[in-house]
């Protein structure tokens, strides 16, 4: 479990540090206007990555085999009120 948290933290840090707006001190939505596709995002690590990237303001393409879980992830992302999402099977 600690490895998953480490990977997610490193992933989020890489996204944030790569954003020029964030580097200039704008701590708003560093991924706003970006579209990110996360495969396997209906469960586990992919789901966590999708939620965290959306929390940074990105529009997430939620991809997976299970339509019900995919729509659930989209609903969670929309509830955050930062980024957007759409599910593709």
Secondary structure, DSSP 8 states (H G I E B T S, - for coil): -HHHHHHHHHHHHHHHHT-HHHHTT--S-TTTT-EEEEETTTSHHHHHHHHHHHHTT-EEEEE-S-HHHHHHHHHHHHHHTSSEEEEE-
